[in-house]
Every structure is written in C-alpha cells, then in structure tokens.
C-alpha cells in the first residue's frame, strides 16, 4: 500500500511540473500559451515508472490542467485514477467471458491460442474478428484460471443459481419400455430440463432414443415455454458434445458448461429429481401392460404439473411460485426460434453455381459463384436449405434438376464464368438475412456485463 502511494505521488508530481506554468496564477496571452504548449508536446520526458522516454500529447496536458483545477488546485487531482474494473478484460463481452471460463474449466491445460480457435469454431467470434490474446490472459489471471488447480482442491460445496433461468440443468434418464406399432416393445428415455434456482421442471418428455435431435426438441420446447437461460449445465454424453449444439447455443446467447466426467455431484438437483420420478411416477405405473409413448407422456405431463405446484422440501416454496418471483430476469424466446436450431455448414459455390450437401446438389444465385457460403438447414428436411453470405440471406437453395438444365442451358454467360464478380455489385438486390448471424446476436444481447 505504501509503495502504491509513493508511485501515485511521484506521477502526480511529474504531471504538476509539466503544467505548472498554466495553473500557478501567471497570466499568459494566447500566443504565449500556445507557444509554451508546443514546446512541451515536442519534447520527450522520463515519465515515472515508464521504461522509455516519451512525448505527452496536447489533449493529455489539457486534461491534467482541468483535473488539477477541478480538484481545487490540489496535487491529488493529478494522481492516476484507479480503474473500477481493474483486472477485468474490458473488450470481452459477457458471453465471451462465460465461454472462455467454461473452456478453461473443461480443459484446464488449454492455451490461449487454442481458446481463440475454439471460439471461432463455435462461431462465437467471426472469422475476421480480432481478439487480443493478452486480453484473454488478463481475464484468465483475474479469474485465477491461468493455471489448473490441484484435483484435491476442487470446491465441491453445494450451490444454487441466484435467479430463474441463470442455470438450467439437463440430463437423460432411462425410462420404461413402451409399445411401438410394428416393432413390439422399445425402451424409452426421459429428457428433462430443470431450473437450478427454483427446481422448476421447465420441460420433460419421454423419447424413443437418446439422440441430439430429441435433446434439441426438448430444449426448444423449454425455451418456447420459459424463455432463454444464461447457462446450460449438461454432462459429457454423446448427444451433448456436438458442434451443432454449440452452434445453436452460440446463436441464442446461451453458455454451455459440461460437468466433469464421473462427477455427477454438480448435477445433483436433476439427479435427485430423477429419483423422485422413479419412486413416485414410474413406481405407480403398471408395467405388466406397456403403454404407447404418447399415452405415457400424457400421464407424465399430468404428474409433472402436480410436482411443479407442490411445496419443495428445500426451498419451502412450490417450484412454480419460486420461478415466477424472478420473471424480470427472464429473456423471452426470439421470433422464429426454430430457425436458430438449424445446422450450419460451409460450402464453396462451383463455377456451374452448384453446391453439394449430404449427397444432394443445389443451385446457388449467379452472384455467389466462387464464394464460400453458409448453409443453414434442418437435417430432417433437406428441401429447405437457406444460403447466407456475409451475414445476408439469399433465400432457399433449389435442388438441381439436370433434365431441366439440359433444356434451358446455362443462365450465366462465358464472361461470368471467366470473371469473378464483385461482392457489392453482383449481390445487389438479393434479400437481407433473418435471423442475424451469431456474431451480431452476441453484440446485440451481450455487449456488456449483465
């Protein structure tokens, strides 16, 4: 503390020496004042605690004069100001900070260059977007994440989110066998999303498979019903560790945190709820006669409604009432939510303006020849593939019909095939995008600290 005071005093003293002629009561004409400032900004100085001699800008000198006068002509007005966010990375948005922290927790040994690569891979930062490595280093240092902690020092205390939709926990439970037409009995799986703060089960449903498609369906219904979470806490199962899920979360501004392998303690709330399902719902079901999946989900929905409106033994409130108390914190689902759940692939448009996706050949607009475009689509319906370039939509891609093409010929001439079109002129007049790109979403929603 004493050293810091000495440092601040030395800096203030230097600054006063530089502005003394302007603040000690001597009247200077405009010409004299201007000549004096010019002399000062053209010189170099040994600035305290600086490694090299340096010049001082006019705006800096004027700022020091103003600060000294505002402080009542006291030296304290020239001391360097302490930043209220000292140690924080000011150029990193809240969503990026969360993503960086989660990457470091998942892989404690990961280095900063690899973190930047992962963020680009997840489309959380654009291909040409600059992210200074030193900024990430400062953020990791402030969060004490630069070096991995000893495994024996893990903090395993119980935790609880401070408000609804801050953290959603999600997991999969093996369910009963159900009757499937033409296939006999088939095992079901319960996929559930629970709000960490209120214990409110946002959505839960039995499916016939533990797949990413089914998990995304459950997540989409959860968001439609209760808005967007800040963070999704899930395990390391195959349906949770996918690029598609990371892209969906990135576009919606949802952070993802994976629990450490073989440590289910972090998902304690949803694990305890699964036990309640086994004991109080499945335990009451008649297993001799297997139900169809729709009927099982119908009965389960009724039971779930009762659960959400029953007083919880820990919170002493019903999950529904506790969730409703913090509705001001909830972000509503964006319009066109289903579009945010599309997969994203990149392809370069060939000279014959075709692109291939999952074995299907599509036609792109003439102006996109030789461009790398972004394709957004639902795997279940490859007839609805939307083309994006430079964050703009160019509509649905048309499946190539070679028989029609043979009759009408090419609709672009030899000049177009030999000359690469300019981005602005050749793409003019094509429709604008909806929804926005993931990078734009983050800037709109998470430009600063929440």
GURO-677838 format. One record per residue (C-alpha): residue number from 1; residue in one letter; x, y negated, z. Coordinates in steps of 0.25 Angstrom, whole numbers, plus 5000, padded with zeros to 4 digits. Each point is the difference from the previous one (the first is absolute). Last residue first. Layout:
+-----+----+------+------+------+
:   i : aa :   xx :   yy :   zz :
+-----+----+------+------+------+
: NUM :  a :    X :    Y :    Z :
...
+-----+----+------+------+------+
//
This chain:
+-----+----+------+------+------+
:   i : aa :   xx :   yy :   zz :
+-----+----+------+------+------+
: 450 :  x : 4899 : 5034 : 4931 :
: 449 :  x : 5014 : 4995 : 4996 :
: 448 :  x : 5001 : 4993 : 4986 :
: 447 :  x : 4997 : 5003 : 4985 :
: 446 :  x : 4992 : 5012 : 5004 :
: 445 :  x : 4987 : 4999 : 4992 :
: 444 :  x : 5003 : 4992 : 4988 :
: 443 :  x : 5014 : 5003 : 4999 :
: 442 :  x : 4997 : 5015 : 5002 :
: 441 :  x : 4990 : 5001 : 4990 :
: 440 :  x : 5009 : 4993 : 4989 :
: 439 :  x : 5010 : 5011 : 5002 :
: 438 :  x : 4990 : 5011 : 4999 :
: 437 :  x : 4995 : 4994 : 4987 :
: 436 :  x : 4986 : 4993 : 4999 :
: 435 :  x : 4987 : 5008 : 4998 :
: 434 :  x : 4996 : 4996 : 4990 :
: 433 :  x : 5009 : 4995 : 4989 :
: 432 :  x : 4998 : 4990 : 4989 :
: 431 :  x : 4995 : 5003 : 4986 :
: 430 :  x : 5008 : 4999 : 4987 :
: 429 :  x : 5000 : 4986 : 4993 :
: 428 :  x : 5015 : 4999 : 4999 :
: 427 :  x : 5008 : 5013 : 5000 :
: 426 :  x : 5008 : 4997 : 4987 :
: 425 :  x : 5003 : 4986 : 5003 :
: 424 :  x : 5004 : 5001 : 5015 :
: 423 :  x : 5008 : 5013 : 5000 :
: 422 :  x : 5007 : 4998 : 4986 :
: 421 :  x : 4998 : 5011 : 4990 :
: 420 :  x : 5012 : 5009 : 4997 :
: 419 :  x : 5002 : 4999 : 4985 :
: 418 :  x : 5001 : 5013 : 4991 :
: 417 :  x : 4986 : 5006 : 5003 :
: 416 :  x : 4993 : 4987 : 4999 :
: 415 :  x : 5006 : 4997 : 4987 :
: 414 :  x : 4996 : 5013 : 4994 :
: 413 :  x : 4986 : 4998 : 5003 :
: 412 :  x : 4991 : 5003 : 5012 :
: 411 :  x : 4986 : 5006 : 4999 :
: 410 :  x : 5006 : 5013 : 4994 :
: 409 :  x : 4991 : 5009 : 4991 :
: 408 :  x : 4985 : 5000 : 5000 :
: 407 :  x : 4998 : 5015 : 4996 :
: 406 :  x : 5012 : 5006 : 5007 :
: 405 :  x : 4997 : 4992 : 5012 :
: 404 :  x : 4986 : 5006 : 5001 :
: 403 :  x : 5006 : 5014 : 5000 :
: 402 :  x : 5011 : 4997 : 5010 :
: 401 :  x : 4990 : 4996 : 5010 :
: 400 :  x : 5008 : 4994 : 5011 :
: 399 :  x : 4994 : 4998 : 5014 :
: 398 :  x : 4997 : 4985 : 5002 :
: 397 :  x : 5007 : 4993 : 5012 :
: 396 :  x : 4990 : 4992 : 5008 :
: 395 :  x : 5002 : 4985 : 5001 :
: 394 :  x : 5013 : 4991 : 4998 :
: 393 :  x : 5001 : 4997 : 5015 :
: 392 :  x : 5010 : 4989 : 5005 :
: 391 :  x : 5011 : 5002 : 5010 :
: 390 :  x : 5011 : 4999 : 4990 :
: 389 :  x : 4994 : 5011 : 4992 :
: 388 :  x : 4988 : 5009 : 5005 :
: 387 :  x : 4993 : 5011 : 4992 :
: 386 :  x : 4988 : 5007 : 5006 :
: 385 :  x : 4997 : 5015 : 4998 :
: 384 :  x : 4986 : 5004 : 5001 :
: 383 :  x : 4999 : 5012 : 4991 :
: 382 :  x : 5010 : 5007 : 5010 :
: 381 :  x : 4989 : 5002 : 5010 :
: 380 :  x : 5004 : 5009 : 5012 :
: 379 :  x : 5014 : 4995 : 4999 :
: 378 :  x : 4994 : 4986 : 5003 :
: 377 :  x : 5008 : 4989 : 4992 :
: 376 :  x : 5009 : 4989 : 5000 :
: 375 :  x : 5011 : 4999 : 4989 :
: 374 :  x : 5011 : 4989 : 5001 :
: 373 :  x : 5007 : 4996 : 4987 :
: 372 :  x : 5014 : 5001 : 4995 :
: 371 :  x : 5000 : 4992 : 4987 :
: 370 :  x : 5004 : 5005 : 4987 :
: 369 :  x : 4987 : 4997 : 4994 :
: 368 :  x : 4991 : 4992 : 5009 :
: 367 :  x : 4995 : 4990 : 4990 :
: 366 :  x : 4994 : 5011 : 4992 :
: 365 :  x : 4990 : 5004 : 5011 :
: 364 :  x : 5002 : 5014 : 5006 :
: 363 :  x : 4995 : 5013 : 4994 :
: 362 :  x : 5000 : 5013 : 5009 :
: 361 :  x : 5005 : 5014 : 4998 :
: 360 :  x : 4996 : 5010 : 5011 :
: 359 :  x : 5011 : 5010 : 5006 :
: 358 :  x : 5000 : 4994 : 5014 :
: 357 :  x : 5002 : 4986 : 4994 :
: 356 :  x : 5005 : 4997 : 4986 :
: 355 :  x : 5001 : 4986 : 4995 :
: 354 :  x : 4998 : 4996 : 4985 :
: 353 :  x : 5003 : 4987 : 4993 :
: 352 :  x : 5006 : 5006 : 4988 :
: 351 :  x : 5013 : 4994 : 5004 :
: 350 :  x : 4998 : 5006 : 5014 :
: 349 :  x : 4995 : 4994 : 5012 :
: 348 :  x : 5009 : 5002 : 5012 :
: 347 :  x : 4993 : 5007 : 5012 :
: 346 :  x : 4998 : 4997 : 5015 :
: 345 :  x : 4991 : 5008 : 5009 :
: 344 :  x : 4990 : 4995 : 5011 :
: 343 :  x : 4990 : 5009 : 5007 :
: 342 :  x : 4986 : 4993 : 5003 :
: 341 :  x : 4996 : 4998 : 5014 :
: 340 :  x : 4999 : 4985 : 4999 :
: 339 :  x : 4990 : 5001 : 4989 :
: 338 :  x : 4990 : 5007 : 5009 :
: 337 :  x : 5000 : 4987 : 5009 :
: 336 :  x : 4994 : 4992 : 4989 :
: 335 :  x : 4998 : 4988 : 5010 :
: 334 :  x : 5009 : 5000 : 5012 :
: 333 :  x : 4997 : 5007 : 5013 :
: 332 :  x : 4998 : 4991 : 5011 :
: 331 :  x : 5011 : 4996 : 5010 :
: 330 :  x : 4997 : 5003 : 5014 :
: 329 :  x : 5005 : 4991 : 5011 :
: 328 :  x : 4987 : 4992 : 5003 :
: 327 :  x : 4994 : 5014 : 5002 :
: 326 :  x : 5006 : 5002 : 5013 :
: 325 :  x : 4989 : 5003 : 5009 :
: 324 :  x : 4993 : 5009 : 4990 :
: 323 :  x : 5011 : 5011 : 5001 :
: 322 :  x : 4998 : 5000 : 5015 :
: 321 :  x : 4985 : 5002 : 4998 :
: 320 :  x : 5001 : 5011 : 4990 :
: 319 :  x : 5010 : 5008 : 5008 :
: 318 :  x : 4991 : 4999 : 5012 :
: 317 :  x : 5006 : 4994 : 5012 :
: 316 :  x : 5007 : 5005 : 5013 :
: 315 :  x : 5013 : 4999 : 4992 :
: 314 :  x : 5006 : 5014 : 5005 :
: 313 :  x : 4987 : 5009 : 5001 :
: 312 :  x : 4994 : 4994 : 4988 :
: 311 :  x : 4985 : 4996 : 5001 :
: 310 :  x : 4991 : 5007 : 4989 :
: 309 :  x : 4997 : 4992 : 4988 :
: 308 :  x : 5011 : 5005 : 4991 :
: 307 :  x : 4997 : 5014 : 5004 :
: 306 :  x : 4985 : 4999 : 4997 :
: 305 :  x : 5003 : 4995 : 4986 :
: 304 :  x : 5011 : 5011 : 4998 :
: 303 :  x : 4989 : 5011 : 5004 :
: 302 :  x : 4991 : 4995 : 4989 :
: 301 :  x : 5011 : 4999 : 4990 :
: 300 :  x : 5004 : 5015 : 5003 :
: 299 :  x : 4987 : 5005 : 4997 :
: 298 :  x : 5000 : 4994 : 4987 :
: 297 :  x : 5014 : 5004 : 4997 :
: 296 :  x : 4997 : 5014 : 5003 :
: 295 :  x : 4988 : 4999 : 4991 :
: 294 :  x : 5008 : 4995 : 4988 :
: 293 :  x : 5011 : 5011 : 5002 :
: 292 :  x : 4990 : 5011 : 5000 :
: 291 :  x : 4998 : 5007 : 5013 :
: 290 :  x : 5006 : 5014 : 5004 :
: 289 :  x : 4990 : 5009 : 5008 :
: 288 :  x : 5007 : 5007 : 5011 :
: 287 :  x : 5008 : 4987 : 5004 :
: 286 :  x : 4988 : 4994 : 5007 :
: 285 :  x : 5005 : 4986 : 5004 :
: 284 :  x : 5001 : 4996 : 5014 :
: 283 :  x : 5015 : 5002 : 5002 :
: 282 :  x : 5002 : 4993 : 4987 :
: 281 :  x : 4994 : 4987 : 5006 :
: 280 :  x : 5003 : 4999 : 5014 :
: 279 :  x : 5013 : 5008 : 5002 :
: 278 :  x : 5006 : 4999 : 4986 :
: 277 :  x : 4996 : 4986 : 4998 :
: 276 :  x : 5005 : 4996 : 5014 :
: 275 :  x : 5014 : 5007 : 4997 :
: 274 :  x : 5000 : 4991 : 4987 :
: 273 :  x : 4998 : 4988 : 5009 :
: 272 :  x : 5012 : 5004 : 5008 :
: 271 :  x : 5009 : 5001 : 4988 :
: 270 :  x : 4994 : 4987 : 4995 :
: 269 :  x : 5004 : 4992 : 5012 :
: 268 :  x : 5014 : 5008 : 5002 :
: 267 :  x : 5005 : 4996 : 4986 :
: 266 :  x : 5013 : 4995 : 5006 :
: 265 :  x : 5001 : 5013 : 5008 :
: 264 :  x : 5001 : 5008 : 4988 :
: 263 :  x : 5015 : 5001 : 5000 :
: 262 :  x : 5004 : 5011 : 4990 :
: 261 :  x : 5004 : 4991 : 4989 :
: 260 :  x : 5000 : 4985 : 5004 :
: 259 :  x : 4987 : 4993 : 4998 :
: 258 :  x : 4998 : 4993 : 4986 :
: 257 :  x : 4997 : 4985 : 5000 :
: 256 :  x : 4993 : 4993 : 4988 :
: 255 :  x : 4997 : 4985 : 5000 :
: 254 :  x : 4988 : 4996 : 4993 :
: 253 :  x : 5000 : 4988 : 4990 :
: 252 :  x : 4990 : 5006 : 4991 :
: 251 :  x : 5009 : 5000 : 4988 :
: 250 :  x : 5011 : 5006 : 5009 :
: 249 :  x : 4991 : 5011 : 5006 :
: 248 :  x : 4996 : 5005 : 4986 :
: 247 :  x : 5014 : 5000 : 4995 :
: 246 :  x : 5005 : 5008 : 5013 :
: 245 :  x : 4988 : 5010 : 4998 :
: 244 :  x : 5004 : 5002 : 4985 :
: 243 :  x : 5015 : 5001 : 5004 :
: 242 :  x : 4997 : 5012 : 5009 :
: 241 :  x : 5003 : 5005 : 5014 :
: 240 :  x : 4985 : 5001 : 5006 :
: 239 :  x : 4995 : 5011 : 4992 :
: 238 :  x : 5012 : 5009 : 5002 :
: 237 :  x : 5000 : 4998 : 5015 :
: 236 :  x : 5009 : 4990 : 5007 :
: 235 :  x : 4990 : 4995 : 5011 :
: 234 :  x : 4992 : 4987 : 4999 :
: 233 :  x : 4999 : 4986 : 5006 :
: 232 :  x : 4993 : 4990 : 4991 :
: 231 :  x : 5003 : 4986 : 5003 :
: 230 :  x : 4993 : 4986 : 4998 :
: 229 :  x : 4987 : 5007 : 4998 :
: 228 :  x : 4990 : 4995 : 4989 :
: 227 :  x : 4985 : 4999 : 5002 :
: 226 :  x : 4990 : 5009 : 5008 :
: 225 :  x : 4991 : 5007 : 4990 :
: 224 :  x : 5006 : 4998 : 4987 :
: 223 :  x : 5014 : 5002 : 5006 :
: 222 :  x : 4996 : 5014 : 5006 :
: 221 :  x : 4994 : 5004 : 4987 :
: 220 :  x : 5013 : 4997 : 4993 :
: 219 :  x : 5008 : 5008 : 5011 :
: 218 :  x : 4991 : 5012 : 4999 :
: 217 :  x : 5001 : 5000 : 4984 :
: 216 :  x : 5015 : 4998 : 5001 :
: 215 :  x : 5001 : 5012 : 5009 :
: 214 :  x : 4992 : 5008 : 4991 :
: 213 :  x : 5009 : 4997 : 4988 :
: 212 :  x : 5012 : 5002 : 5008 :
: 211 :  x : 4996 : 5014 : 5003 :
: 210 :  x : 4996 : 5009 : 5012 :
: 209 :  x : 4990 : 5007 : 4993 :
: 208 :  x : 4985 : 5003 : 5001 :
: 207 :  x : 4996 : 4988 : 5007 :
: 206 :  x : 4994 : 4997 : 5013 :
: 205 :  x : 4998 : 4985 : 5004 :
: 204 :  x : 5004 : 4989 : 5009 :
: 203 :  x : 4999 : 4985 : 5000 :
: 202 :  x : 5003 : 4989 : 5009 :
: 201 :  x : 5000 : 5008 : 5013 :
: 200 :  x : 5000 : 4989 : 5010 :
: 199 :  x : 5011 : 5003 : 5011 :
: 198 :  x : 4999 : 4985 : 5002 :
: 197 :  x : 5015 : 4996 : 4999 :
: 196 :  x : 5005 : 5011 : 4991 :
: 195 :  x : 4989 : 5000 : 4990 :
: 194 :  x : 4998 : 5015 : 4995 :
: 193 :  x : 5001 : 5005 : 4986 :
: 192 :  x : 4996 : 5015 : 4998 :
: 191 :  x : 5002 : 5011 : 4990 :
: 190 :  x : 4993 : 5013 : 5004 :
: 189 :  x : 5004 : 5012 : 4991 :
: 188 :  x : 4992 : 5011 : 4995 :
: 187 :  x : 5003 : 5015 : 4997 :
: 186 :  x : 4992 : 5007 : 4989 :
: 185 :  x : 4990 : 5010 : 5001 :
: 184 :  x : 4994 : 5006 : 4987 :
: 183 :  x : 5005 : 4995 : 4987 :
: 182 :  x : 4987 : 4999 : 4991 :
: 181 :  x : 4994 : 4989 : 5009 :
: 180 :  x : 5009 : 4996 : 5011 :
: 179 :  x : 4996 : 5004 : 5015 :
: 178 :  x : 5008 : 4994 : 5010 :
: 177 :  x : 5012 : 5005 : 5009 :
: 176 :  x : 5002 : 4991 : 5012 :
: 175 :  x : 5010 : 4989 : 5001 :
: 174 :  x : 5015 : 4998 : 5001 :
: 173 :  x : 5003 : 4986 : 5005 :
: 172 :  x : 5006 : 4988 : 4991 :
: 171 :  x : 5006 : 4987 : 5006 :
: 170 :  x : 4997 : 4985 : 5000 :
: 169 :  x : 5004 : 4990 : 5010 :
: 168 :  x : 4995 : 4985 : 4997 :
: 167 :  x : 5008 : 4989 : 5006 :
: 166 :  x : 4997 : 4985 : 5001 :
: 165 :  x : 4986 : 5003 : 4995 :
: 164 :  x : 4994 : 4996 : 5014 :
: 163 :  x : 5009 : 4993 : 5010 :
: 162 :  x : 5012 : 5001 : 5009 :
: 161 :  x : 5004 : 5014 : 4995 :
: 160 :  x : 5002 : 5010 : 5011 :
: 159 :  x : 5013 : 5006 : 5005 :
: 158 :  x : 5004 : 5012 : 5009 :
: 157 :  x : 5015 : 5000 : 5003 :
: 156 :  x : 5009 : 5009 : 4992 :
: 155 :  x : 5012 : 4991 : 4998 :
: 154 :  x : 5011 : 5007 : 4994 :
: 153 :  x : 5013 : 5000 : 5008 :
: 152 :  x : 5003 : 5015 : 4998 :
: 151 :  x : 5001 : 4998 : 4985 :
: 150 :  x : 5010 : 4990 : 5001 :
: 149 :  x : 4996 : 4987 : 4993 :
: 148 :  x : 5004 : 4998 : 4986 :
: 147 :  x : 5008 : 4987 : 4997 :
: 146 :  x : 4995 : 4987 : 4993 :
: 145 :  x : 4986 : 5002 : 5006 :
: 144 :  x : 5001 : 4990 : 5012 :
: 143 :  x : 4988 : 4992 : 4995 :
: 142 :  x : 5009 : 4987 : 4998 :
: 141 :  x : 5011 : 5008 : 4994 :
: 140 :  x : 4990 : 5006 : 4990 :
: 139 :  x : 4995 : 4986 : 4996 :
: 138 :  x : 5014 : 4995 : 4999 :
: 137 :  x : 5005 : 5012 : 4991 :
: 136 :  x : 4987 : 4998 : 4992 :
: 135 :  x : 5004 : 4985 : 4997 :
: 134 :  x : 5014 : 5004 : 4997 :
: 133 :  x : 4995 : 5009 : 4989 :
: 132 :  x : 4993 : 4988 : 4993 :
: 131 :  x : 4988 : 5005 : 4993 :
: 130 :  x : 4998 : 4995 : 4986 :
: 129 :  x : 4988 : 5003 : 4992 :
: 128 :  x : 5003 : 5005 : 4986 :
: 127 :  x : 4994 : 5014 : 5001 :
: 126 :  x : 4989 : 4995 : 5010 :
: 125 :  x : 5000 : 5003 : 5014 :
: 124 :  x : 4990 : 5009 : 5007 :
: 123 :  x : 4999 : 5009 : 4988 :
: 122 :  x : 5003 : 5012 : 5008 :
: 121 :  x : 5013 : 5003 : 4991 :
: 120 :  x : 5004 : 4985 : 5002 :
: 119 :  x : 4999 : 5002 : 5015 :
: 118 :  x : 5008 : 5013 : 5000 :
: 117 :  x : 5011 : 4993 : 4992 :
: 116 :  x : 5000 : 4989 : 5010 :
: 115 :  x : 5001 : 5010 : 5012 :
: 114 :  x : 5011 : 5007 : 4992 :
: 113 :  x : 5008 : 4988 : 4999 :
: 112 :  x : 4998 : 4997 : 5015 :
: 111 :  x : 5005 : 5014 : 5005 :
: 110 :  x : 4992 : 5012 : 5005 :
: 109 :  x : 5005 : 5007 : 5012 :
: 108 :  x : 4988 : 4998 : 5009 :
: 107 :  x : 4991 : 5007 : 4989 :
: 106 :  x : 4985 : 4999 : 5004 :
: 105 :  x : 5003 : 4989 : 5010 :
: 104 :  x : 5008 : 4992 : 4990 :
: 103 :  x : 4989 : 5002 : 4989 :
: 102 :  x : 4989 : 4995 : 5010 :
: 101 :  x : 5008 : 4988 : 5004 :
: 100 :  x : 5002 : 4996 : 4985 :
:  99 :  x : 4985 : 5002 : 4997 :
:  98 :  x : 4996 : 4991 : 5012 :
:  97 :  x : 5009 : 4989 : 4997 :
:  96 :  x : 4996 : 5001 : 4985 :
:  95 :  x : 4985 : 4998 : 5005 :
:  94 :  x : 5004 : 4988 : 5009 :
:  93 :  x : 5007 : 4993 : 4989 :
:  92 :  x : 5015 : 4999 : 4999 :
:  91 :  x : 5006 : 4986 : 4998 :
:  90 :  x : 5000 : 4997 : 5014 :
:  89 :  x : 5008 : 5011 : 5005 :
:  88 :  x : 5000 : 4999 : 5015 :
:  87 :  x : 5012 : 4998 : 5009 :
:  86 :  x : 4996 : 4986 : 5004 :
:  85 :  x : 4985 : 4998 : 4998 :
:  84 :  x : 4998 : 4988 : 5009 :
:  83 :  x : 5013 : 4994 : 4994 :
:  82 :  x : 5009 : 4992 : 5010 :
:  81 :  x : 5002 : 4986 : 4995 :
:  80 :  x : 5015 : 4996 : 4998 :
:  79 :  x : 5003 : 4988 : 5010 :
:  78 :  x : 4998 : 4986 : 4994 :
:  77 :  x : 4988 : 4996 : 5008 :
:  76 :  x : 5007 : 5004 : 5013 :
:  75 :  x : 5010 : 4989 : 4998 :
:  74 :  x : 4990 : 4989 : 5003 :
:  73 :  x : 4995 : 4989 : 4992 :
:  72 :  x : 4986 : 5002 : 5005 :
:  71 :  x : 4999 : 5014 : 4994 :
:  70 :  x : 4992 : 4994 : 4988 :
:  69 :  x : 5012 : 4991 : 4997 :
:  68 :  x : 5010 : 5011 : 5000 :
:  67 :  x : 4991 : 5009 : 4991 :
:  66 :  x : 4999 : 4989 : 4990 :
:  65 :  x : 5015 : 4998 : 4999 :
:  64 :  x : 5002 : 5015 : 4999 :
:  63 :  x : 4990 : 5001 : 4989 :
:  62 :  x : 5006 : 4988 : 4992 :
:  61 :  x : 5014 : 5007 : 5001 :
:  60 :  x : 4994 : 5013 : 4996 :
:  59 :  x : 4993 : 4994 : 4988 :
:  58 :  x : 5013 : 4993 : 4996 :
:  57 :  x : 5007 : 5014 : 4999 :
:  56 :  x : 5012 : 5003 : 5009 :
:  55 :  x : 5013 : 5005 : 4994 :
:  54 :  x : 5007 : 5013 : 5004 :
:  53 :  x : 5013 : 5004 : 5007 :
:  52 :  x : 5000 : 5015 : 5002 :
:  51 :  x : 4998 : 5010 : 5011 :
:  50 :  x : 4988 : 4992 : 5007 :
:  49 :  x : 4999 : 5001 : 5015 :
:  48 :  x : 5002 : 4984 : 5001 :
:  47 :  x : 5000 : 4993 : 4986 :
:  46 :  x : 5014 : 4997 : 4995 :
:  45 :  x : 4995 : 4990 : 4990 :
:  44 :  x : 5001 : 4997 : 4985 :
:  43 :  x : 4998 : 4986 : 4995 :
:  42 :  x : 4990 : 4995 : 4988 :
:  41 :  x : 4988 : 5000 : 5009 :
:  40 :  x : 5006 : 4991 : 5010 :
:  39 :  x : 5005 : 4989 : 4990 :
:  38 :  x : 4987 : 5000 : 4993 :
:  37 :  x : 4993 : 4998 : 5013 :
:  36 :  x : 5009 : 4988 : 5003 :
:  35 :  x : 4998 : 4994 : 4987 :
:  34 :  x : 4985 : 5001 : 5001 :
:  33 :  x : 5000 : 4993 : 5014 :
:  32 :  x : 5009 : 4989 : 4995 :
:  31 :  x : 4991 : 4998 : 4988 :
:  30 :  x : 4987 : 5000 : 5008 :
:  29 :  x : 5006 : 4991 : 5010 :
:  28 :  x : 5004 : 5006 : 5014 :
:  27 :  x : 4996 : 4995 : 5013 :
:  26 :  x : 5009 : 5007 : 5011 :
:  25 :  x : 4990 : 5005 : 5011 :
:  24 :  x : 5008 : 5013 : 5003 :
:  23 :  x : 4991 : 5009 : 4991 :
:  22 :  x : 5005 : 4998 : 4986 :
:  21 :  x : 5015 : 4999 : 5003 :
:  20 :  x : 4999 : 5012 : 5009 :
:  19 :  x : 4995 : 5010 : 4989 :
:  18 :  x : 5012 : 5009 : 4998 :
:  17 :  x : 5005 : 4999 : 5014 :
:  16 :  x : 4987 : 5003 : 5005 :
:  15 :  x : 5000 : 5013 : 4992 :
:  14 :  x : 5013 : 5004 : 5006 :
:  13 :  x : 4995 : 4998 : 5014 :
:  12 :  x : 4987 : 5008 : 4997 :
:  11 :  x : 5009 : 5012 : 4995 :
:  10 :  x : 5009 : 5000 : 5012 :
:   9 :  x : 4988 : 4999 : 5009 :
:   8 :  x : 4993 : 5012 : 4994 :
:   7 :  x : 5012 : 5008 : 5001 :
:   6 :  x : 5003 : 4996 : 5014 :
:   5 :  x : 4985 : 5004 : 5004 :
:   4 :  x : 5002 : 5013 : 4993 :
:   3 :  x : 5013 : 5003 : 5008 :
:   2 :  x : 4992 : 4997 : 5013 :
:   1 :  x : 4989 : 5010 : 4996 :
+-----+----+------+------+------+
//
